Amino acid sequence: MKLGWPYFTLKNNGGQLEFEWQGAGVMEFHIDRCVSAALRPQGHDRAVQLVFQFNIAEPNASDLVETRIDVPAQNVRETERFLAVLRRDHKVPDRSHVETDDSGLERVPNSDGWLVSDAGPASEELFREVLARANESS
């Protein structure tokens, strides 16, 4: 089983997943080390990323390797089929819902239990810009 576009190829070689970025590098992981595989939205233009997480240490360790690959629009259906086969044949979980956090951004409260310091003008400007962008995207 193989997935690819001009700069990237992903192969399922039996029990191995081989990621190749042409001219950049190759990574191989055992499929049984894959703790999640999902297509996730990347922005407002309906672009998506193929995201894999691999546990590379002991089963309960938190050592994760994550790959994020931009998926061209014309390859989304093919990528969905690739993931469906991984889920069906290798029990690779889909944890795309894990990263979604709808709680929103908010300033740290100025109250007991929090260490708060005044921010400079540049930090305040950045904070306002980040909140404005977050509010636009919701």
N, C-alpha and C positions, 0 to 999 in steps of 0.2 A: 504494500500500500504506500502511495506516494502523494505528496502535496507540494505544489510549488508555483512560483512566479519568477520574474526575471532575476531578482537578487537573492532569493531564498528558496530552499528545498527542505522538506521534512519527510523523512522516510521511516516507516515502521518495518524494521528488519527483524521479524519474529518477536523476540522479547526486548528489543532495543529501539529507542527512538533516536534518530540521528538528525540533528539540526545543522544545516549548512548555510552560511551566509557567504555567497560567492565573493572570493577575494578577501574575506575577512577571517573566517574561522569555522571550525566544526566542533559541536558538542554532542556527546552520546550519553544517554541515560537509560537504565533498565526501566521498563514500563512499570514494574512493581514498585518503583520508587516515586511514581507520580502520585501526588496527593490531590491535585486538581488540574482540570483542563477546561477552559471556557472561552467563549467569545464575549468580549466586553465592549460596551460603547466607549469611544475615544473622545468624541466631541459632538458639536451640534450638527455637523454635516453628515451624520449617520455613518461615519467611519467606525471601524471596529478593530480591535486587537485580539490576536490569539494569545492567550495567557496560559502558561503551564507553570506549576510549582512542583518541585522535586525535593523530597526529604533525602539528604545525602549522608545522614549520620544514623544513629540508632533510632529505632521506631518512635520513641517518645521525645527525641531531641528537637530543638527548634531550628536546626541548621537547614535552611531552605535555599534552593536556587530557583529563581523565577526568570522566565523568559517572556518577553512581550514583543510580538511581531505584528506590525501593521499589515492588515489584510486588504488588498485591493478589492473594490466593490464587486468586480466580476468574479472574484474567487470566494465570496462569502458562502454560497450554497455548497460548493465543493468542500470547504473547510468544515461546515456543519456536518456533512456526511462523514468526513474523516473522524471528527469527534464522536459521532454516534457509534462508529465501529469501535473506537477505543473504549467507550463506555460499555458497549455490549460484550465485546470479546475479552476485555482486560479489566473490567469493573473500575475504570478510571472515573472518580467522582467529578461532578460538576458543582463547583462551589462559587458560581458567579454571583450569587446573592450575598456572599460573605463580605464583599468589599463595599456594598452599597450602604451608605450611612446617611440617612435623611435628617439627622439631628441638627444640621446646620452649623455655621460658624458663629461663635459668640466670644465676647471679650471675657478674660479671666475676671471673676468678681473681686472687688476690693473689700474683702471680708476676712474674718478669722479663718485660719487654715490655708490661706493662700499667700504666697510671697509675691508681692506686686511692687513694681517700681515704675516711676514715670518714664515714659518713652520720649525720645527726641522727636523733632518735627518730621524728619525723614521716615521714621518708623510709623508715626501716626498717619502720614500720607499713604504709605504702603498698606497699612491696615485698612484704611478707607477704600483703597483701590481693590484690594482682595475681596472685601465684603461686597462692594458694588458688583464685581464680576460674579461672585457666588449668587447674589440675588438675581442677576440677569439670567443665569443658567437654570434657576429653579422655576 
